[in-house]
Amino acid sequence: MSDYLVRALAFNGNVRAFAARTTNTVGEAQRRHQTWPTATAALGRSITAGVMMGAMLKGDDKLTIKIEGNGPIGPIIVDSNAKGEVRGFVTNPQVHFELNNVGKLDVRRAVGTEGAVTVVKDLGLRDMFSGQTPIVSGEIAEDFTYYFAVSEQVPSSVGLGVLVNPDNTVLASGGFIIQLMPGCDEETITEIEKHLSNIEPVSKMIEKGYTPEQILEAVLGENQVRVLDTLPVQFKCQCSKERFGAAIMSLGVGEIQEMIEEDGGAEAECHFCLEKYHFDESELKGIINEILEQ
């Protein structure tokens, strides 16, 4: 099954909902970064949240998420946009611990319980929107629930899950975000809370073959969900040799000349996808010429 997300309304428009299957997408991130299981779970949950938050945007809008806790995994960075494209990396990918006391990957220990979740939205305006809230658990889903409530003043419930195979590949990954619209009544809130208290972990639902639509039905009730549309989801990096060339140009003639004299060229690596871009001596001289012609 291909990865995709759904956007939906429920309870006569009083609730908006998102759900996503991200197994292949997180698997691609794991393959590129060779993450160990606990790091995979942390990165996978963050990517899943990021792609659903991207789906809340429009057009060419995009956002960047940074989860920076005091755990050994270091900062997690995720970029996403309104087209279902997402990329991400974790600073220390080879982090893993024994399962926690409830038999799950110990993401809290890897991320840490102190730090911040920062979301920067580029909406094509002069100034970017930036929101930041403290990490409240390190489990990531709870941290995003808190972020929505405090930074965006939207009561929300976030569920994220990643299952990892014994060979470190990704078995299942997905999630949901449920948000209450202004004026949502107490009866609706009570019913949603009842469903949330009885559902299986989202990763188990994905493992069983639940579609994003079925996840929302489990969370909100079969007869309540009205799907608005679906969106393909994929790991896609925005890097290119041209972008790295522009970055090298910004270093100036002196530093580029040093690259030529000391190394005979330059190699740049993208943090997000680990693609390498090589610039030989003639290409660097061409960049110098461009600078001098400006």
C-alpha positions as a printed NumPy array, in Angstrom:
array([[  0.   ,   0.   ,   0.   ],
       [  1.283,   3.457,  -0.89 ],
       [  1.571,   6.127,   1.767],
       [ -1.117,   8.792,   1.847],
       [ -3.056,  11.018,   4.199],
       [ -6.688,  12.002,   4.452],
       [ -8.256,  15.297,   5.434],
       [-11.697,  15.01 ,   6.959],
       [-14.423,  16.671,   8.983],
       [-16.537,  15.019,  11.664],
       [-19.466,  15.751,  13.93 ],
       [-21.129,  18.17 ,  11.495],
       [-17.951,  20.154,  10.925],
       [-17.184,  20.661,  14.611],
       [-14.048,  18.524,  14.314],
       [-11.363,  18.482,  11.666],
       [ -9.192,  15.416,  11.342],
       [ -6.094,  14.14 ,   9.605],
       [ -4.694,  10.624,   9.404],
       [ -1.725,   9.25 ,   7.534],
       [  0.031,   6.055,   6.618],
       [  3.768,   6.805,   6.496],
       [  5.357,   3.333,   6.51 ],
       [  7.249,   3.717,   3.227],
       [  8.16 ,   7.341,   3.898],
       [  9.655,   6.62 ,   7.319],
       [ 11.264,   3.504,   5.858],
       [ 13.035,   5.689,   3.308],
       [ 14.313,   7.973,   6.067],
       [ 15.519,   4.933,   8.031],
       [ 17.302,   3.532,   4.995],
       [ 19.035,   6.788,   4.166],
       [ 20.161,   7.542,   7.712],
       [ 20.609,   3.959,   8.962],
       [ 18.763,   4.817,  12.153],
       [ 18.587,   2.317,  14.994],
       [ 15.109,   1.335,  16.285],
       [ 14.578,   3.95 ,  19.015],
       [ 15.907,   6.712,  16.778],
       [ 13.698,   5.408,  13.949],
       [ 10.628,   5.639,  16.18 ],
       [ 11.46 ,   9.207,  17.228],
       [ 12.191,  10.347,  13.68 ],
       [  9.194,   8.45 ,  12.264],
       [  6.764,   9.994,  14.73 ],
       [  8.159,  13.447,  13.949],
       [  7.93 ,  12.909,  10.174],
       [  4.347,  11.665,  10.515],
       [  3.33 ,  14.698,  12.564],
       [  5.153,  16.946,  10.12 ],
       [  3.443,  15.628,   7.015],
       [ -0.013,  16.021,   8.599],
       [  0.831,  19.551,   9.754],
       [  2.014,  20.281,   6.216],
       [ -1.407,  19.195,   4.974],
       [ -2.899,  22.029,   7.041],
       [ -1.075,  24.516,   4.788],
       [ -1.988,  25.754,   1.301],
       [ -0.256,  26.188,  -2.043],
       [  3.508,  26.595,  -1.757],
       [  3.484,  27.095,   2.018],
       [  5.931,  24.987,   4.008],
       [  7.047,  24.437,   7.564],
       [ 10.025,  23.29 ,   9.58 ],
       [  9.805,  21.43 ,  12.88 ],
       [ 12.669,  21.241,  15.36 ],
       [ 12.404,  18.994,  18.403],
       [ 15.353,  19.699,  20.641],
       [ 15.395,  17.761,  23.892],
       [ 18.097,  16.908,  26.398],
       [ 18.295,  13.237,  25.35 ],
       [ 21.131,  11.555,  23.433],
       [ 19.327,  11.607,  20.094],
       [ 19.949,  15.362,  19.707],
       [ 17.761,  17.694,  17.656],
       [ 15.221,  16.226,  15.205],
       [ 14.547,  18.37 ,  12.114],
       [ 11.596,  17.858,   9.759],
       [ 10.568,  19.882,   6.695],
       [  7.167,  19.434,   5.037],
       [  4.819,  21.211,   2.673],
       [  1.203,  21.257,   1.527],
       [  1.894,  18.659,  -1.202],
       [  2.531,  15.67 ,   1.067],
       [  6.296,  15.94 ,   0.66 ],
       [  8.41 ,  15.558,   3.781],
       [ 12.026,  15.07 ,   4.761],
       [ 13.762,  14.767,   8.097],
       [ 16.801,  13.696,  10.041],
       [ 17.912,  13.09 ,  13.589],
       [ 21.279,  14.375,  14.766],
       [ 22.427,  11.084,  16.313],
       [ 20.797,   8.259,  14.297],
       [ 22.499,   5.354,  16.074],
       [ 20.609,   5.579,  19.37 ],
       [ 18.741,   2.614,  20.824],
       [ 17.643,   1.372,  24.254],
       [ 15.862,  -1.602,  25.725],
       [ 12.059,  -1.442,  25.542],
       [ 10.416,   0.691,  28.21 ],
       [  8.245,  -0.614,  31.047],
       [  5.188,  -0.928,  28.777],
       [  7.083,  -2.844,  26.108],
       [  7.519,   0.013,  23.633],
       [ 10.557,   1.688,  22.097],
       [ 11.83 ,   4.191,  24.668],
       [ 11.448,   7.375,  22.63 ],
       [ 11.14 ,   9.5  ,  25.781],
       [ 14.606,   8.442,  26.913],
       [ 16.086,   9.145,  23.476],
       [ 14.461,  12.576,  23.035],
       [ 14.62 ,  13.736,  26.637],
       [ 12.014,  15.369,  28.836],
       [ 13.38 ,  18.915,  28.798],
       [ 13.715,  21.148,  25.774],
       [ 11.45 ,  22.669,  23.153],
       [  9.296,  21.977,  20.114],
       [  9.623,  24.766,  17.548],
       [  7.48 ,  25.114,  14.425],
       [  8.356,  27.694,  11.777],
       [  5.816,  28.248,   8.977],
       [  6.803,  29.911,   5.718],
       [  3.51 ,  31.203,   4.351],
       [  5.059,  33.256,   1.57 ],
       [  4.81 ,  36.457,   3.595],
       [  7.571,  38.835,   4.643],
       [  7.685,  37.398,   8.16 ],
       [  7.5  ,  33.728,   9.072],
       [  5.178,  32.402,  11.767],
       [  7.103,  30.79 ,  14.601],
       [  5.689,  28.96 ,  17.609],
       [  7.533,  27.242,  20.42 ],
       [  6.422,  25.204,  23.413],
       [  8.338,  23.159,  25.978],
       [  8.671,  19.409,  25.653],
       [  6.179,  17.918,  28.094],
       [  6.87 ,  14.192,  27.767],
       [  9.436,  13.388,  25.069],
       [  7.007,  10.91 ,  23.507],
       [  6.405,  13.439,  20.673],
       [  2.641,  12.885,  20.189],
       [  1.909,  14.39 ,  23.602],
       [  4.352,  17.19 ,  22.865],
       [  2.48 ,  18.109,  19.674],
       [ -0.856,  17.903,  21.498],
       [  0.53 ,  20.473,  23.927],
       [  1.974,  22.582,  21.096],
       [ -1.399,  22.867,  19.339],
       [ -3.206,  23.748,  22.568],
       [ -0.738,  26.41 ,  23.711],
       [  0.878,  27.861,  20.572],
       [ -2.078,  27.68 ,  18.182],
       [ -4.921,  27.619,  20.762],
       [ -6.528,  24.607,  19.093],
       [ -7.573,  21.745,  21.403],
       [ -6.165,  18.65 ,  19.697],
       [ -5.369,  15.001,  20.126],
       [ -2.307,  13.615,  18.358],
       [ -1.564,   9.906,  17.915],
       [  1.715,   8.732,  16.372],
       [  3.225,   5.283,  16.082],
       [  6.142,   3.437,  14.509],
       [  6.883,  -0.297,  14.608],
       [ 10.368,  -1.503,  13.693],
       [ 11.352,  -4.936,  12.347],
       [ 14.195,  -6.988,  13.893],
       [ 16.403,  -6.008,  10.934],
       [ 15.837,  -2.301,  11.755],
       [ 13.523,  -1.683,   8.781],
       [ 10.12 ,  -0.077,   9.335],
       [  7.168,  -2.435,   9.754],
       [  4.427,   0.153,  10.228],
       [  4.119,   3.902,  10.724],
       [  1.236,   6.325,  10.84 ],
       [ -0.752,   8.746,  12.902],
       [ -3.729,  11.029,  13.351],
       [ -4.493,  14.57 ,  14.469],
       [ -7.968,  15.435,  15.756],
       [ -8.796,  19.111,  16.293],
       [-11.851,  20.695,  17.898],
       [-13.3  ,  23.677,  16.088],
       [-14.67 ,  26.708,  17.975],
       [-18.114,  25.985,  19.372],
       [-17.636,  22.217,  19.651],
       [-20.105,  21.017,  22.302],
       [-19.365,  18.971,  25.418],
       [-21.317,  15.965,  24.145],
       [-19.043,  15.697,  21.109],
       [-15.927,  16.1  ,  23.25 ],
       [-17.129,  13.345,  25.6  ],
       [-17.778,  10.957,  22.719],
       [-14.341,  11.583,  21.203],
       [-12.676,  11.042,  24.57 ],
       [-14.528,   7.738,  24.895],
       [-13.248,   6.547,  21.525],
       [ -9.692,   7.706,  22.268],
       [ -9.624,   5.766,  25.52 ],
       [-10.571,   2.529,  23.747],
       [ -8.536,   2.563,  20.523],
       [ -5.491,   0.439,  19.834],
       [ -2.095,   2.121,  19.356],
       [ -2.014,   3.679,  15.896],
       [  1.027,   1.611,  14.87 ],
       [ -0.956,  -1.566,  15.633],
       [ -3.813,  -0.321,  13.476],
       [ -1.42 ,   0.311,  10.596],
       [  0.171,  -3.11 ,  11.098],
       [ -3.286,  -4.691,  10.852],
       [ -3.837,  -2.957,   7.531],
       [ -6.059,  -0.099,   8.647],
       [ -6.279,   2.658,   6.062],
       [ -6.113,   6.29 ,   7.214],
       [ -9.883,   6.428,   6.732],
       [-10.357,   3.427,   9.021],
       [ -8.065,   4.967,  11.626],
       [-10.295,   8.039,  11.745],
       [-13.389,   5.838,  11.99 ],
       [-11.81 ,   4.057,  14.969],
       [-10.987,   7.374,  16.621],
       [-14.216,   9.248,  15.84 ],
       [-16.853,   6.631,  15.075],
       [-17.8  ,   4.979,  11.78 ],
       [-20.711,   7.239,  10.936],
       [-19.09 ,  10.526,  11.904],
       [-16.243,  10.931,   9.411],
       [-16.637,  12.848,   6.144],
       [-13.464,  12.592,   4.077],
       [-12.68 ,  15.787,   2.173],
       [ -9.719,  14.561,   0.129],
       [ -6.605,  12.403,   0.086],
       [ -2.988,  13.299,  -0.598],
       [ -0.038,  11.065,  -1.538],
       [  2.795,  11.14 ,   1.001],
       [  6.478,  10.695,   0.186],
       [  9.983,  11.363,   1.455],
       [ 11.247,  14.026,  -0.924],
       [ 14.274,  16.232,  -0.503],
       [ 14.528,  19.69 ,  -2.016],
       [ 18.319,  19.649,  -2.336],
       [ 20.137,  19.997,  -5.664],
       [ 23.615,  20.684,  -7.007],
       [ 22.446,  24.165,  -7.995],
       [ 21.442,  24.978,  -4.415],
       [ 24.76 ,  23.797,  -3.045],
       [ 26.521,  25.756,  -5.778],
       [ 24.717,  28.894,  -4.611],
       [ 25.795,  28.147,  -1.035],
       [ 29.423,  27.781,  -2.144],
       [ 29.15 ,  31.063,  -4.038],
       [ 28.119,  32.797,  -0.814],
       [ 31.453,  31.796,   0.761],
       [ 33.33 ,  34.269,  -1.41 ],
       [ 36.318,  34.081,  -3.751],
       [ 38.99 ,  33.613,  -1.073],
       [ 37.439,  30.566,   0.548],
       [ 36.589,  28.945,  -2.789],
       [ 40.186,  29.504,  -3.957],
       [ 41.372,  27.718,  -0.799],
       [ 39.174,  24.719,  -1.714],
       [ 40.847,  24.567,  -5.122],
       [ 44.394,  24.886,  -3.769],
       [ 44.017,  22.576,  -0.759],
       [ 41.554,  19.931,  -1.997],
       [ 41.328,  20.331,  -5.747],
       [ 37.546,  20.478,  -5.435],
       [ 34.709,  20.32 ,  -2.911],
       [ 32.066,  17.865,  -1.764],
       [ 28.805,  18.828,  -0.084],
       [ 26.378,  16.48 ,   1.671],
       [ 22.701,  17.128,   2.377],
       [ 21.745,  16.633,   6.036],
       [ 18.241,  15.523,   5.078],
       [ 18.875,  12.856,   2.444],
       [ 22.672,  12.336,   2.615],
       [ 23.067,  12.845,  -1.128],
       [ 26.588,  14.002,  -1.99 ],
       [ 27.407,  16.653,  -4.582],
       [ 30.968,  16.96 ,  -5.94 ],
       [ 32.402,  20.145,  -7.44 ],
       [ 35.652,  19.695,  -9.321],
       [ 38.296,  22.379,  -9.847],
       [ 36.811,  23.654, -13.101],
       [ 33.341,  23.991, -11.544],
       [ 34.745,  25.954,  -8.602],
       [ 36.658,  28.234, -10.977],
       [ 33.398,  28.766, -12.841],
       [ 31.717,  29.837,  -9.586],
       [ 34.571,  32.276,  -8.935],
       [ 34.102,  33.742, -12.409],
       [ 30.384,  34.184, -11.728],
       [ 31.183,  36.11 ,  -8.552],
       [ 33.687,  38.335, -10.31 ],
       [ 31.225,  39.104, -13.101],
       [ 28.55 ,  40.317, -10.702]])
